[in-house]
Amino acid sequence: MEKDDPPQLVTPTSVKAIILRIEAAQLTRAQEVAPEMKESLLHWDLMRRLGTDPRFE
């Protein structure tokens, strides 16, 4: 009795290309937002240290 190989998922090249484009766009966006996030975190930290952070009132 022969054993059948389990079915394997085949991803078409076009789907792989779309996934690569999405990943590249996500990386680009993360690199664009990173400086803004750093500035925002520094801003909130300064406000907290000065006692002017409205989140802690």
N, CA, C and O atoms as a Tripos MOL2 file, in Angstrom:
@<TRIPOS>MOLECULE
protein
  228   227    57     0     0
PROTEIN
NO_CHARGES

@<TRIPOS>ATOM
      1 N           0.8480   -1.1740    0.0000 N.3       1 MET1
      2 CA          0.0000    0.0000    0.0000 C.3       1 MET1
      3 C           0.8950    1.2390    0.0000 C.2       1 MET1
      4 O           1.7540    1.3930    0.8680 O.2       1 MET1
      5 N           0.6870    2.1140   -0.9720 N.am      2 GLU2
      6 CA          1.4920    3.3310   -1.0760 C.3       2 GLU2
      7 C           0.8940    4.4420   -0.2270 C.2       2 GLU2
      8 O          -0.3240    4.5760   -0.1090 O.2       2 GLU2
      9 N           1.7820    5.2330    0.3570 N.am      3 LYS3
     10 CA          1.3140    6.3970    1.1150 C.3       3 LYS3
     11 C           1.3480    7.6040    0.2020 C.2       3 LYS3
     12 O           2.3290    7.8440   -0.5030 O.2       3 LYS3
     13 N           0.2790    8.3490    0.2260 N.am      4 ASP4
     14 CA          0.2440    9.5860   -0.5540 C.3       4 ASP4
     15 C           0.9620   10.6850    0.2110 C.2       4 ASP4
     16 O           0.8570   10.7790    1.4330 O.2       4 ASP4
     17 N           1.6910   11.5150   -0.5240 N.am      5 ASP5
     18 CA          2.3150   12.6770    0.0990 C.3       5 ASP5
     19 C           1.2210   13.6580    0.4900 C.2       5 ASP5
     20 O           0.2380   13.8240   -0.2320 O.2       5 ASP5
     21 N           1.3960   14.3070    1.6350 N.am      6 PRO6
     22 CA          0.3800   15.2900    2.0370 C.3       6 PRO6
     23 C           0.3360   16.4380    1.0280 C.2       6 PRO6
     24 O           1.3590   16.7990    0.4460 O.2       6 PRO6
     25 N          -0.8410   17.0010    0.8280 N.am      7 PRO7
     26 CA         -0.9410   18.1240   -0.1150 C.3       7 PRO7
     27 C          -0.1110   19.3100    0.3740 C.2       7 PRO7
     28 O          -0.0340   19.5810    1.5730 O.2       7 PRO7
     29 N           0.4980   19.9950   -0.5620 N.am      8 GLN8
     30 CA          1.3120   21.1540   -0.2170 C.3       8 GLN8
     31 C           0.6670   22.4090   -0.7800 C.2       8 GLN8
     32 O           0.1260   22.4120   -1.8850 O.2       8 GLN8
     33 N           0.7370   23.4620    0.0010 N.am      9 LEU9
     34 CA          0.1960   24.7400   -0.4370 C.3       9 LEU9
     35 C           1.1260   25.3360   -1.4830 C.2       9 LEU9
     36 O           2.3340   25.4450   -1.2700 O.2       9 LEU9
     37 N           0.5580   25.7120   -2.5970 N.am     10 VAL10
     38 CA          1.3420   26.3230   -3.6630 C.3      10 VAL10
     39 C           0.9120   27.7770   -3.7770 C.2      10 VAL10
     40 O          -0.2570   28.0740   -4.0250 O.2      10 VAL10
     41 N           1.8660   28.6770   -3.5940 N.am     11 THR11
     42 CA          1.5760   30.1010   -3.6890 C.3      11 THR11
     43 C           2.0200   30.5970   -5.0570 C.2      11 THR11
     44 O           3.1990   30.5180   -5.4000 O.2      11 THR11
     45 N           1.0730   31.1090   -5.8370 N.am     12 PRO12
     46 CA          1.4460   31.6160   -7.1620 C.3      12 PRO12
     47 C           2.4400   32.7740   -7.0570 C.2      12 PRO12
     48 O           2.4650   33.5050   -6.0670 O.2      12 PRO12
     49 N           3.2440   32.9200   -8.0840 N.am     13 THR13
     50 CA          4.2470   33.9830   -8.1270 C.3      13 THR13
     51 C           3.6040   35.3520   -7.9790 C.2      13 THR13
     52 O           4.1680   36.2340   -7.3310 O.2      13 THR13
     53 N           2.4330   35.5390   -8.5690 N.am     14 SER14
     54 CA          1.7610   36.8390   -8.4810 C.3      14 SER14
     55 C           1.3910   37.1700   -7.0390 C.2      14 SER14
     56 O           1.4790   38.3250   -6.6220 O.2      14 SER14
     57 N           0.9800   36.1660   -6.2840 N.am     15 VAL15
     58 CA          0.6300   36.3850   -4.8770 C.3      15 VAL15
     59 C           1.8890   36.7160   -4.0780 C.2      15 VAL15
     60 O           1.8660   37.5970   -3.2190 O.2      15 VAL15
     61 N           2.9750   36.0200   -4.3580 N.am     16 LYS16
     62 CA          4.2400   36.3090   -3.6760 C.3      16 LYS16
     63 C           4.6840   37.7410   -3.9600 C.2      16 LYS16
     64 O           5.1840   38.4300   -3.0700 O.2      16 LYS16
     65 N           4.5010   38.1830   -5.1950 N.am     17 ALA17
     66 CA          4.8840   39.5510   -5.5590 C.3      17 ALA17
     67 C           4.0480   40.5690   -4.7970 C.2      17 ALA17
     68 O           4.5710   41.5880   -4.3450 O.2      17 ALA17
     69 N           2.7630   40.3030   -4.6540 N.am     18 ILE18
     70 CA          1.8850   41.2120   -3.9070 C.3      18 ILE18
     71 C           2.3090   41.2670   -2.4470 C.2      18 ILE18
     72 O           2.3690   42.3440   -1.8530 O.2      18 ILE18
     73 N           2.6030   40.1130   -1.8710 N.am     19 ILE19
     74 CA          3.0330   40.0640   -0.4660 C.3      19 ILE19
     75 C           4.3280   40.8460   -0.2790 C.2      19 ILE19
     76 O           4.4700   41.5790    0.7010 O.2      19 ILE19
     77 N           5.2680   40.7010   -1.2000 N.am     20 LEU20
     78 CA          6.5290   41.4470   -1.1060 C.3      20 LEU20
     79 C           6.2870   42.9480   -1.1910 C.2      20 LEU20
     80 O           6.9380   43.7170   -0.4830 O.2      20 LEU20
     81 N           5.3600   43.3760   -2.0470 N.am     21 ARG21
     82 CA          5.0530   44.8050   -2.1630 C.3      21 ARG21
     83 C           4.4240   45.3320   -0.8750 C.2      21 ARG21
     84 O           4.7350   46.4400   -0.4390 O.2      21 ARG21
     85 N           3.5530   44.5490   -0.2760 N.am     22 ILE22
     86 CA          2.9230   44.9590    0.9830 C.3      22 ILE22
     87 C           3.9780   45.0740    2.0800 C.2      22 ILE22
     88 O           3.9970   46.0540    2.8250 O.2      22 ILE22
     89 N           4.8520   44.0760    2.1810 N.am     23 GLU23
     90 CA          5.9040   44.1120    3.2000 C.3      23 GLU23
     91 C           6.8300   45.3050    3.0000 C.2      23 GLU23
     92 O           7.2340   45.9460    3.9700 O.2      23 GLU23
     93 N           7.1660   45.6080    1.7560 N.am     24 ALA24
     94 CA          8.0310   46.7550    1.4740 C.3      24 ALA24
     95 C           7.3400   48.0560    1.8630 C.2      24 ALA24
     96 O           7.9720   48.9540    2.4190 O.2      24 ALA24
     97 N           6.0490   48.1600    1.5730 N.am     25 ALA25
     98 CA          5.2970   49.3640    1.9330 C.3      25 ALA25
     99 C           5.2130   49.5190    3.4490 C.2      25 ALA25
    100 O           5.3240   50.6310    3.9650 O.2      25 ALA25
    101 N           5.0190   48.4130    4.1630 N.am     26 GLN26
    102 CA          4.9650   48.4720    5.6230 C.3      26 GLN26
    103 C           6.3000   48.9290    6.1980 C.2      26 GLN26
    104 O           6.3320   49.7360    7.1270 O.2      26 GLN26
    105 N           7.3860   48.4240    5.6600 N.am     27 LEU27
    106 CA          8.7110   48.8200    6.1310 C.3      27 LEU27
    107 C           8.9570   50.3000    5.8640 C.2      27 LEU27
    108 O           9.4670   51.0150    6.7270 O.2      27 LEU27
    109 N           8.5960   50.7550    4.6710 N.am     28 THR28
    110 CA          8.7630   52.1700    4.3290 C.3      28 THR28
    111 C           7.9620   53.0420    5.2790 C.2      28 THR28
    112 O           8.4680   54.0500    5.7730 O.2      28 THR28
    113 N           6.7230   52.6670    5.5380 N.am     29 ARG29
    114 CA          5.8600   53.4530    6.4310 C.3      29 ARG29
    115 C           6.4230   53.4580    7.8510 C.2      29 ARG29
    116 O           6.4030   54.4930    8.5180 O.2      29 ARG29
    117 N           6.9160   52.3330    8.3130 N.am     30 ALA30
    118 CA          7.4900   52.2660    9.6630 C.3      30 ALA30
    119 C           8.6990   53.1840    9.7800 C.2      30 ALA30
    120 O           8.9000   53.8260   10.8110 O.2      30 ALA30
    121 N           9.5010   53.2430    8.7250 N.am     31 GLN31
    122 CA         10.6730   54.1180    8.7460 C.3      31 GLN31
    123 C          10.2590   55.5870    8.7210 C.2      31 GLN31
    124 O          10.9430   56.4290    9.3030 O.2      31 GLN31
    125 N           9.1470   55.9040    8.0540 N.am     32 GLU32
    126 CA          8.6600   57.2860    8.0110 C.3      32 GLU32
    127 C           8.1000   57.7160    9.3580 C.2      32 GLU32
    128 O           8.2730   58.8640    9.7680 O.2      32 GLU32
    129 N           7.4320   56.8060   10.0430 N.am     33 VAL33
    130 CA          6.7450   57.1340   11.2940 C.3      33 VAL33
    131 C           7.6900   57.1110   12.4890 C.2      33 VAL33
    132 O           7.4310   57.7880   13.4840 O.2      33 VAL33
    133 N           8.7730   56.3560   12.4170 N.am     34 ALA34
    134 CA          9.6740   56.1960   13.5610 C.3      34 ALA34
    135 C          10.1530   57.5220   14.1430 C.2      34 ALA34
    136 O          10.0930   57.6860   15.3610 O.2      34 ALA34
    137 N          10.6300   58.4870   13.3340 N.am     35 PRO35
    138 CA         11.0690   59.7610   13.9230 C.3      35 PRO35
    139 C           9.9240   60.5110   14.6120 C.2      35 PRO35
    140 O          10.1250   61.1350   15.6540 O.2      35 PRO35
    141 N           8.7300   60.4460   14.0280 N.am     36 GLU36
    142 CA          7.5760   61.1090   14.6380 C.3      36 GLU36
    143 C           7.2470   60.4830   15.9850 C.2      36 GLU36
    144 O           6.9320   61.1910   16.9420 O.2      36 GLU36
    145 N           7.3180   59.1650   16.0620 N.am     37 MET37
    146 CA          7.0280   58.4780   17.3160 C.3      37 MET37
    147 C           8.0660   58.8370   18.3710 C.2      37 MET37
    148 O           7.7240   59.0460   19.5350 O.2      37 MET37
    149 N           9.3240   58.9090   17.9720 N.am     38 LYS38
    150 CA         10.3820   59.2630   18.9150 C.3      38 LYS38
    151 C          10.1530   60.6630   19.4520 C.2      38 LYS38
    152 O          10.2670   60.8870   20.6570 O.2      38 LYS38
    153 N           9.8280   61.6180   18.5700 N.am     39 GLU39
    154 CA          9.5660   62.9880   19.0020 C.3      39 GLU39
    155 C           8.3730   63.0300   19.9420 C.2      39 GLU39
    156 O           8.3910   63.7430   20.9450 O.2      39 GLU39
    157 N           7.3420   62.2720   19.6190 N.am     40 SER40
    158 CA          6.1430   62.2460   20.4460 C.3      40 SER40
    159 C           6.4610   61.7060   21.8350 C.2      40 SER40
    160 O           6.0240   62.2700   22.8380 O.2      40 SER40
    161 N           7.2220   60.6120   21.8950 N.am     41 LEU41
    162 CA          7.5790   60.0350   23.1900 C.3      41 LEU41
    163 C           8.4260   60.9910   24.0100 C.2      41 LEU41
    164 O           8.2330   61.1100   25.2200 O.2      41 LEU41
    165 N           9.3680   61.6760   23.3610 N.am     42 LEU42
    166 CA         10.1920   62.6480   24.0790 C.3      42 LEU42
    167 C           9.3350   63.7980   24.5910 C.2      42 LEU42
    168 O           9.5520   64.2920   25.6980 O.2      42 LEU42
    169 N           8.3680   64.2240   23.7950 N.am     43 HIS43
    170 CA          7.4670   65.3100   24.1870 C.3      43 HIS43
    171 C           6.6690   64.9100   25.4310 C.2      43 HIS43
    172 O           6.5960   65.6740   26.3940 O.2      43 HIS43
    173 N           6.0730   63.7150   25.4110 N.am     44 TRP44
    174 CA          5.2660   63.2830   26.5470 C.3      44 TRP44
    175 C           6.1320   63.0820   27.7880 C.2      44 TRP44
    176 O           5.6950   63.3740   28.9010 O.2      44 TRP44
    177 N           7.3550   62.5860   27.6060 N.am     45 ASP45
    178 CA          8.2520   62.4000   28.7470 C.3      45 ASP45
    179 C           8.6030   63.7440   29.3730 C.2      45 ASP45
    180 O           8.6190   63.8690   30.5970 O.2      45 ASP45
    181 N           8.8840   64.7480   28.5510 N.am     46 LEU46
    182 CA          9.1910   66.0820   29.0610 C.3      46 LEU46
    183 C           7.9850   66.6650   29.7990 C.2      46 LEU46
    184 O           8.1330   67.2380   30.8780 O.2      46 LEU46
    185 N           6.7970   66.5170   29.2170 N.am     47 MET47
    186 CA          5.5880   67.0270   29.8780 C.3      47 MET47
    187 C           5.3840   66.3440   31.2290 C.2      47 MET47
    188 O           5.0170   66.9910   32.2100 O.2      47 MET47
    189 N           5.6260   65.0270   31.2720 N.am     48 ARG48
    190 CA          5.4600   64.2970   32.5320 C.3      48 ARG48
    191 C           6.4440   64.8120   33.5700 C.2      48 ARG48
    192 O           6.0800   65.0190   34.7280 O.2      48 ARG48
    193 N           7.6960   65.0200   33.1550 N.am     49 ARG49
    194 CA          8.7200   65.4950   34.0910 C.3      49 ARG49
    195 C           8.4200   66.9030   34.5970 C.2      49 ARG49
    196 O           8.7120   67.2270   35.7490 O.2      49 ARG49
    197 N           7.8370   67.7390   33.7370 N.am     50 LEU50
    198 CA          7.5050   69.1100   34.1290 C.3      50 LEU50
    199 C           6.1870   69.1940   34.8900 C.2      50 LEU50
    200 O           5.8280   70.2450   35.4220 O.2      50 LEU50
    201 N           5.4710   68.0710   34.9330 N.am     51 GLY51
    202 CA          4.1870   68.0600   35.6210 C.3      51 GLY51
    203 C           3.0700   68.6900   34.8150 C.2      51 GLY51
    204 O           2.0470   69.0860   35.3730 O.2      51 GLY51
    205 N           3.2550   68.7870   33.5010 N.am     52 THR52
    206 CA          2.2270   69.3960   32.6570 C.3      52 THR52
    207 C           1.5620   68.3820   31.7390 C.2      52 THR52
    208 O           0.8900   68.7630   30.7810 O.2      52 THR52
    209 N           1.7390   67.1150   32.0160 N.am     53 ASP53
    210 CA          1.1450   66.0670   31.1910 C.3      53 ASP53
    211 C          -0.3120   65.8960   31.5990 C.2      53 ASP53
    212 O          -0.5800   65.4670   32.7210 O.2      53 ASP53
    213 N          -1.2670   66.2200   30.7210 N.am     54 PRO54
    214 CA         -2.6830   66.1340   31.0770 C.3      54 PRO54
    215 C          -3.1360   64.7130   31.3910 C.2      54 PRO54
    216 O          -4.1850   64.5230   32.0060 O.2      54 PRO54
    217 N          -2.3700   63.7250   30.9820 N.am     55 ARG55
    218 CA         -2.7590   62.3390   31.2770 C.3      55 ARG55
    219 C          -2.5950   62.0190   32.7580 C.2      55 ARG55
    220 O          -3.1810   61.0530   33.2460 O.2      55 ARG55
    221 N          -1.8070   62.8160   33.4840 N.am     56 PHE56
    222 CA         -1.5470   62.5280   34.8880 C.3      56 PHE56
    223 C          -2.1980   63.5440   35.8220 C.2      56 PHE56
    224 O          -1.8440   63.6310   36.9980 O.2      56 PHE56
    225 N          -3.1460   64.3060   35.2960 N.am     57 GLU57
    226 CA         -3.8220   65.3020   36.1490 C.3      57 GLU57
    227 C          -5.0310   64.7010   36.8090 C.2      57 GLU57
    228 O          -5.7260   65.3840   37.5620 O.2      57 GLU57
@<TRIPOS>BOND
     1     1     2 1
     2     2     3 1
     3     3     4 2
     4     3     5 am
     5     5     6 1
     6     6     7 1
     7     7     8 2
     8     7     9 am
     9     9    10 1
    10    10    11 1
    11    11    12 2
    12    11    13 am
    13    13    14 1
    14    14    15 1
    15    15    16 2
    16    15    17 am
    17    17    18 1
    18    18    19 1
    19    19    20 2
    20    19    21 am
    21    21    22 1
    22    22    23 1
    23    23    24 2
    24    23    25 am
    25    25    26 1
    26    26    27 1
    27    27    28 2
    28    27    29 am
    29    29    30 1
    30    30    31 1
    31    31    32 2
    32    31    33 am
    33    33    34 1
    34    34    35 1
    35    35    36 2
    36    35    37 am
    37    37    38 1
    38    38    39 1
    39    39    40 2
    40    39    41 am
    41    41    42 1
    42    42    43 1
    43    43    44 2
    44    43    45 am
    45    45    46 1
    46    46    47 1
    47    47    48 2
    48    47    49 am
    49    49    50 1
    50    50    51 1
    51    51    52 2
    52    51    53 am
    53    53    54 1
    54    54    55 1
    55    55    56 2
    56    55    57 am
    57    57    58 1
    58    58    59 1
    59    59    60 2
    60    59    61 am
    61    61    62 1
    62    62    63 1
    63    63    64 2
    64    63    65 am
    65    65    66 1
    66    66    67 1
    67    67    68 2
    68    67    69 am
    69    69    70 1
    70    70    71 1
    71    71    72 2
    72    71    73 am
    73    73    74 1
    74    74    75 1
    75    75    76 2
    76    75    77 am
    77    77    78 1
    78    78    79 1
    79    79    80 2
    80    79    81 am
    81    81    82 1
    82    82    83 1
    83    83    84 2
    84    83    85 am
    85    85    86 1
    86    86    87 1
    87    87    88 2
    88    87    89 am
    89    89    90 1
    90    90    91 1
    91    91    92 2
    92    91    93 am
    93    93    94 1
    94    94    95 1
    95    95    96 2
    96    95    97 am
    97    97    98 1
    98    98    99 1
    99    99   100 2
   100    99   101 am
   101   101   102 1
   102   102   103 1
   103   103   104 2
   104   103   105 am
   105   105   106 1
   106   106   107 1
   107   107   108 2
   108   107   109 am
   109   109   110 1
   110   110   111 1
   111   111   112 2
   112   111   113 am
   113   113   114 1
   114   114   115 1
   115   115   116 2
   116   115   117 am
   117   117   118 1
   118   118   119 1
   119   119   120 2
   120   119   121 am
   121   121   122 1
   122   122   123 1
   123   123   124 2
   124   123   125 am
   125   125   126 1
   126   126   127 1
   127   127   128 2
   128   127   129 am
   129   129   130 1
   130   130   131 1
   131   131   132 2
   132   131   133 am
   133   133   134 1
   134   134   135 1
   135   135   136 2
   136   135   137 am
   137   137   138 1
   138   138   139 1
   139   139   140 2
   140   139   141 am
   141   141   142 1
   142   142   143 1
   143   143   144 2
   144   143   145 am
   145   145   146 1
   146   146   147 1
   147   147   148 2
   148   147   149 am
   149   149   150 1
   150   150   151 1
   151   151   152 2
   152   151   153 am
   153   153   154 1
   154   154   155 1
   155   155   156 2
   156   155   157 am
   157   157   158 1
   158   158   159 1
   159   159   160 2
   160   159   161 am
   161   161   162 1
   162   162   163 1
   163   163   164 2
   164   163   165 am
   165   165   166 1
   166   166   167 1
   167   167   168 2
   168   167   169 am
   169   169   170 1
   170   170   171 1
   171   171   172 2
   172   171   173 am
   173   173   174 1
   174   174   175 1
   175   175   176 2
   176   175   177 am
   177   177   178 1
   178   178   179 1
   179   179   180 2
   180   179   181 am
   181   181   182 1
   182   182   183 1
   183   183   184 2
   184   183   185 am
   185   185   186 1
   186   186   187 1
   187   187   188 2
   188   187   189 am
   189   189   190 1
   190   190   191 1
   191   191   192 2
   192   191   193 am
   193   193   194 1
   194   194   195 1
   195   195   196 2
   196   195   197 am
   197   197   198 1
   198   198   199 1
   199   199   200 2
   200   199   201 am
   201   201   202 1
   202   202   203 1
   203   203   204 2
   204   203   205 am
   205   205   206 1
   206   206   207 1
   207   207   208 2
   208   207   209 am
   209   209   210 1
   210   210   211 1
   211   211   212 2
   212   211   213 am
   213   213   214 1
   214   214   215 1
   215   215   216 2
   216   215   217 am
   217   217   218 1
   218   218   219 1
   219   219   220 2
   220   219   221 am
   221   221   222 1
   222   222   223 1
   223   223   224 2
   224   223   225 am
   225   225   226 1
   226   226   227 1
   227   227   228 2
@<TRIPOS>SUBSTRUCTURE
     1 MET1         2 RESIDUE 1 A MET
     2 GLU2         6 RESIDUE 1 A GLU
     3 LYS3        10 RESIDUE 1 A LYS
     4 ASP4        14 RESIDUE 1 A ASP
     5 ASP5        18 RESIDUE 1 A ASP
     6 PRO6        22 RESIDUE 1 A PRO
     7 PRO7        26 RESIDUE 1 A PRO
     8 GLN8        30 RESIDUE 1 A GLN
     9 LEU9        34 RESIDUE 1 A LEU
    10 VAL10       38 RESIDUE 1 A VAL
    11 THR11       42 RESIDUE 1 A THR
    12 PRO12       46 RESIDUE 1 A PRO
    13 THR13       50 RESIDUE 1 A THR
    14 SER14       54 RESIDUE 1 A SER
    15 VAL15       58 RESIDUE 1 A VAL
    16 LYS16       62 RESIDUE 1 A LYS
    17 ALA17       66 RESIDUE 1 A ALA
    18 ILE18       70 RESIDUE 1 A ILE
    19 ILE19       74 RESIDUE 1 A ILE
    20 LEU20       78 RESIDUE 1 A LEU
    21 ARG21       82 RESIDUE 1 A ARG
    22 ILE22       86 RESIDUE 1 A ILE
    23 GLU23       90 RESIDUE 1 A GLU
    24 ALA24       94 RESIDUE 1 A ALA
    25 ALA25       98 RESIDUE 1 A ALA
    26 GLN26      102 RESIDUE 1 A GLN
    27 LEU27      106 RESIDUE 1 A LEU
    28 THR28      110 RESIDUE 1 A THR
    29 ARG29      114 RESIDUE 1 A ARG
    30 ALA30      118 RESIDUE 1 A ALA
    31 GLN31      122 RESIDUE 1 A GLN
    32 GLU32      126 RESIDUE 1 A GLU
    33 VAL33      130 RESIDUE 1 A VAL
    34 ALA34      134 RESIDUE 1 A ALA
    35 PRO35      138 RESIDUE 1 A PRO
    36 GLU36      142 RESIDUE 1 A GLU
    37 MET37      146 RESIDUE 1 A MET
    38 LYS38      150 RESIDUE 1 A LYS
    39 GLU39      154 RESIDUE 1 A GLU
    40 SER40      158 RESIDUE 1 A SER
    41 LEU41      162 RESIDUE 1 A LEU
    42 LEU42      166 RESIDUE 1 A LEU
    43 HIS43      170 RESIDUE 1 A HIS
    44 TRP44      174 RESIDUE 1 A TRP
    45 ASP45      178 RESIDUE 1 A ASP
    46 LEU46      182 RESIDUE 1 A LEU
    47 MET47      186 RESIDUE 1 A MET
    48 ARG48      190 RESIDUE 1 A ARG
    49 ARG49      194 RESIDUE 1 A ARG
    50 LEU50      198 RESIDUE 1 A LEU
    51 GLY51      202 RESIDUE 1 A GLY
    52 THR52      206 RESIDUE 1 A THR
    53 ASP53      210 RESIDUE 1 A ASP
    54 PRO54      214 RESIDUE 1 A PRO
    55 ARG55      218 RESIDUE 1 A ARG
    56 PHE56      222 RESIDUE 1 A PHE
    57 GLU57      226 RESIDUE 1 A GLU
